[in-house]
Amino acid sequence: MTPHTLIGDWRTWLVASNLSKNTIRLRCYQLRRFAEEHPDLLAVTTADLVAWLGRPGWDQETRRSQRSALRGFYQWAHAAGLVDADPSGTLPRIKQSGKRRAPAPQWAVEAGLKAEDDRVPLMVLLGYRQGLRAGEIAQVNTETDLIEDLNGWSLVVHGKGGKDRIMPLHPEVAAAILARPRGWLFPGQTDGHLSSGHVTVLVSRALPGKWTAHPLRHRFGTDAWARTHNLLGVMELLGHATPETTARYVHQDSDVLRQIVEAAAA
């Protein structure tokens, strides 16, 4: 079977498993990249997979994501009887990075809010005021996702793994959303809306230096924690499954840490 056929069949299985569109798109892209160097996907060995995951230049999270794609594909292939043994079964586990990424600084946020493309300031707002991922920003639809109650507006956020959550909207963000035409907030060619990758590119181009879209989400997590100290609330708003993941989004200022040390000695 050709890689195109195999990946197409696996994609159908992923859709039937109710994975999110962004996850399916990413996993199929990762496997297509792998198939460029290993066109006979059903003859791949564990050594081939290890060599692929050991490629230089990838960070820890990229390796984890690539491993997930390979594990998912070969588990499916084995269950479907396409291979006698699962070559991914003994792949080494890759620990989740414990490194905290720095949140986007306010001056970078301000630069993004002044972008000439009138879509980008709202994307930036959704990132740093609401903590949305690029894929979540891309999928906002004002026809179906806005909820109004006595306390204001909320948004149904379509998160990772097909998990939806309801997020109260900051008044500034709600006003900016309501000012745009109804329907997809950011229309595009991916099922009617922009892709998550396109959102990432647009925002990253508008932010200065090394800053990209995702640190805006860390900015929200850091600010929300600093002003409330409600880790479980921040976890729910960010759509995380565990407090440990949320803790990685919280950047502790060095001055705050110094105050804690001094308070402990008082």
C-alpha positions as CSV (number, residue, x, y, z in Angstrom):
1,M,0.0,0.0,0.0
2,T,1.2,3.5,-0.8
3,P,1.9,6.0,2.0
4,H,-1.0,8.1,0.6
5,T,-3.4,5.3,1.0
6,L,-2.2,4.2,4.4
7,I,-2.2,7.8,5.8
8,G,-5.7,8.3,4.3
9,D,-7.0,5.1,6.0
10,W,-5.4,6.1,9.3
11,R,-6.9,9.6,9.0
12,T,-10.4,8.0,8.7
13,W,-9.7,6.1,11.9
14,L,-8.6,9.3,13.6
15,V,-11.8,11.1,12.5
16,A,-13.8,8.1,13.8
17,S,-12.0,8.4,17.1
18,N,-13.3,12.0,17.4
19,L,-10.0,13.7,17.6
20,S,-9.9,17.4,16.9
21,K,-9.3,18.7,13.4
22,N,-6.1,20.3,14.4
23,T,-4.8,17.1,16.0
24,I,-5.7,15.1,12.9
25,R,-4.1,17.6,10.6
26,L,-0.9,17.7,12.7
27,R,-0.6,13.9,13.0
28,C,-1.1,13.3,9.3
29,Y,1.5,16.0,8.4
30,Q,4.0,14.4,10.8
31,L,3.5,11.0,9.3
32,R,3.8,12.4,5.7
33,R,7.1,13.9,6.7
34,F,8.3,10.6,8.0
35,A,7.1,8.8,4.9
36,E,9.2,11.1,2.7
37,E,12.3,9.2,4.1
38,H,10.5,5.9,4.7
39,P,8.1,5.4,1.8
40,D,7.5,1.7,2.7
41,L,5.8,2.5,6.0
42,L,4.9,-1.2,6.7
43,A,8.6,-2.3,6.6
44,V,9.8,0.2,9.1
45,T,11.8,-1.1,12.1
46,T,12.1,0.2,15.6
47,A,15.7,1.3,14.8
48,D,14.2,3.5,12.0
49,L,11.8,5.1,14.4
50,V,14.5,5.8,17.0
51,A,16.7,7.3,14.3
52,W,13.9,9.6,13.3
53,L,13.2,10.7,16.8
54,G,16.9,11.3,17.4
55,R,17.2,13.8,14.6
56,P,19.3,16.9,15.6
57,G,17.6,20.2,15.9
58,W,14.3,19.2,17.6
59,D,13.4,20.3,21.0
60,Q,11.8,18.1,23.7
61,E,8.2,18.9,22.9
62,T,8.7,18.3,19.2
63,R,10.1,14.9,19.8
64,R,7.2,14.1,22.1
65,S,4.7,15.1,19.5
66,Q,6.5,13.1,16.7
67,R,6.5,10.1,19.0
68,S,2.8,10.4,19.5
69,A,2.2,10.4,15.8
70,L,4.4,7.3,15.2
71,R,2.9,5.4,18.2
72,G,-0.6,6.2,17.0
73,F,0.0,5.1,13.4
74,Y,1.7,1.8,14.2
75,Q,-0.7,0.9,17.0
76,W,-3.5,1.3,14.4
77,A,-1.5,-0.6,11.7
78,H,-0.9,-3.5,14.1
79,A,-4.5,-3.6,15.3
80,A,-5.6,-3.6,11.6
81,G,-3.4,-6.5,10.8
82,L,-1.1,-4.6,8.5
83,V,2.0,-5.4,10.4
84,D,2.8,-8.5,12.4
85,A,4.4,-6.5,15.3
86,D,4.2,-2.9,16.4
87,P,7.7,-1.4,15.8
88,S,6.8,1.6,18.0
89,G,6.1,-0.5,21.1
90,T,9.5,-0.2,22.6
91,L,10.2,3.4,21.7
92,P,11.8,5.3,24.6
93,R,9.5,7.5,26.6
94,I,10.1,11.3,26.3
95,K,9.4,13.2,29.4
96,Q,7.3,16.3,29.2
97,S,9.5,19.4,29.5
98,G,9.5,21.0,32.9
99,K,10.9,24.2,31.5
100,R,8.8,27.3,32.0
101,R,8.5,29.4,28.9
102,A,8.7,33.2,29.3
103,P,5.4,35.1,28.8
104,A,5.3,37.7,26.1
105,P,6.3,41.1,27.7
106,Q,3.8,43.9,27.6
107,W,5.9,45.9,25.0
108,A,5.6,43.0,22.6
109,V,1.9,42.7,23.2
110,E,1.5,46.5,22.5
111,A,3.3,46.1,19.2
112,G,1.0,43.3,18.2
113,L,-2.1,45.4,19.0
114,K,-0.9,48.0,16.5
115,A,-0.5,45.6,13.6
116,E,-1.7,46.9,10.3
117,D,-3.7,43.7,9.4
118,D,-7.0,44.4,11.2
119,R,-7.4,40.7,12.1
120,V,-4.2,40.5,14.1
121,P,-5.0,42.9,17.1
122,L,-8.0,40.7,17.8
123,M,-5.9,37.6,17.6
124,V,-3.5,39.1,20.1
125,L,-6.3,40.1,22.4
126,L,-7.7,36.5,22.3
127,G,-4.2,35.3,23.2
128,Y,-3.2,37.5,26.0
129,R,-6.6,38.5,27.5
130,Q,-8.2,35.1,27.1
131,G,-5.3,32.6,26.9
132,L,-6.5,31.0,23.8
133,R,-4.3,28.7,21.7
134,A,-3.8,29.5,18.0
135,G,-6.1,26.7,17.0
136,E,-8.8,27.9,19.3
137,I,-8.5,31.5,18.0
138,A,-8.9,30.1,14.4
139,Q,-12.1,28.3,15.1
140,V,-14.2,31.1,16.8
141,N,-17.6,31.4,15.1
142,T,-19.8,34.2,16.4
143,E,-22.9,32.5,15.1
144,T,-22.5,29.5,17.3
145,D,-19.9,30.2,20.0
146,L,-21.1,33.4,21.8
147,I,-23.3,33.2,24.9
148,E,-24.8,36.2,26.7
149,D,-26.1,36.2,30.2
150,L,-26.7,38.7,33.0
151,N,-23.0,38.9,33.7
152,G,-21.8,39.6,30.1
153,W,-20.5,37.6,27.2
154,S,-18.9,34.2,27.2
155,L,-17.2,32.1,24.4
156,V,-17.5,28.4,23.7
157,V,-13.8,27.5,23.1
158,H,-13.1,24.5,20.9
159,G,-10.0,23.1,22.6
160,K,-7.5,20.3,22.1
161,G,-8.8,16.8,21.8
162,G,-12.2,17.9,20.8
163,K,-12.9,19.3,24.3
164,D,-15.0,22.4,24.6
165,R,-15.0,24.8,27.5
166,I,-16.9,28.0,28.2
167,M,-14.8,31.1,28.9
168,P,-16.1,34.4,30.2
169,L,-15.0,37.2,27.8
170,H,-13.1,40.3,28.9
171,P,-15.4,43.3,28.0
172,E,-12.7,44.7,25.7
173,V,-12.5,41.3,23.8
174,A,-16.3,40.9,23.7
175,A,-16.7,44.4,22.1
176,A,-14.0,43.7,19.5
177,I,-15.6,40.4,18.6
178,L,-19.1,41.9,18.3
179,A,-17.8,44.6,16.1
180,R,-16.9,42.1,13.4
181,P,-19.2,40.4,10.9
182,R,-21.1,37.4,12.1
183,G,-19.9,33.9,11.3
184,W,-16.3,32.8,11.3
185,L,-14.3,35.4,13.1
186,F,-11.3,34.8,10.8
187,P,-12.6,33.3,7.5
188,G,-10.2,31.1,5.5
189,Q,-9.8,28.0,3.5
190,T,-9.7,25.4,6.3
191,D,-13.4,24.4,6.7
192,G,-14.3,28.0,6.3
193,H,-11.8,29.5,8.8
194,L,-8.1,30.1,9.0
195,S,-5.8,27.3,10.0
196,S,-4.0,27.4,13.4
197,G,-0.7,27.6,11.5
198,H,-1.9,30.7,9.6
199,V,-2.9,32.4,12.8
200,T,0.5,31.6,14.3
201,V,2.3,33.1,11.3
202,L,0.2,36.3,11.3
203,V,0.6,36.9,15.0
204,S,4.3,36.0,15.0
205,R,5.0,38.4,12.2
206,A,3.3,41.2,14.1
207,L,5.3,40.6,17.3
208,P,8.8,42.0,17.6
209,G,12.0,39.8,17.9
210,K,11.6,36.2,18.9
211,W,8.1,36.5,20.2
212,T,5.4,34.2,18.8
213,A,1.7,33.6,19.4
214,H,2.0,31.0,22.2
215,P,3.8,33.2,24.7
216,L,0.7,35.4,24.7
217,R,-1.1,32.4,26.3
218,H,1.7,32.3,28.9
219,R,1.1,36.0,29.5
220,F,-2.5,35.3,30.4
221,G,-1.6,32.4,32.6
222,T,1.0,34.4,34.5
223,D,-1.2,37.5,35.0
224,A,-4.3,35.5,36.0
225,W,-2.3,33.6,38.6
226,A,-0.5,36.7,39.9
227,R,-3.8,38.5,40.5
228,T,-5.9,35.7,41.9
229,H,-3.6,32.8,43.1
230,N,-6.4,30.5,41.9
231,L,-4.5,27.8,40.2
232,L,-7.5,25.6,39.6
233,G,-9.4,28.5,38.0
234,V,-6.6,29.3,35.7
235,M,-6.3,25.6,34.8
236,E,-9.9,25.5,33.8
237,L,-9.7,28.7,31.8
238,L,-6.6,27.5,29.9
239,G,-8.2,24.1,29.2
240,H,-5.5,22.1,31.0
241,A,-6.1,18.6,32.3
242,T,-3.8,18.9,35.3
243,P,-2.5,21.7,37.6
244,E,1.1,20.6,36.8
245,T,0.6,21.7,33.2
246,T,-0.8,25.0,34.3
247,A,2.1,25.6,36.7
248,R,4.4,25.5,33.7
249,Y,2.6,28.5,32.3
250,V,3.0,30.6,35.4
251,H,6.2,32.7,35.4
252,Q,7.3,33.8,38.9
253,D,9.0,37.2,38.9
254,S,12.4,37.1,40.6
255,D,11.3,40.0,42.9
256,V,8.4,37.9,44.1
257,L,10.7,34.9,44.8
258,R,13.1,37.3,46.8
259,Q,10.1,38.5,48.8
260,I,9.2,34.9,49.7
261,V,12.8,34.2,50.8
262,E,12.9,37.3,53.0
263,A,9.4,36.6,54.4
264,A,10.5,33.1,55.4
265,A,13.4,34.5,57.4
266,A,11.4,37.2,59.1
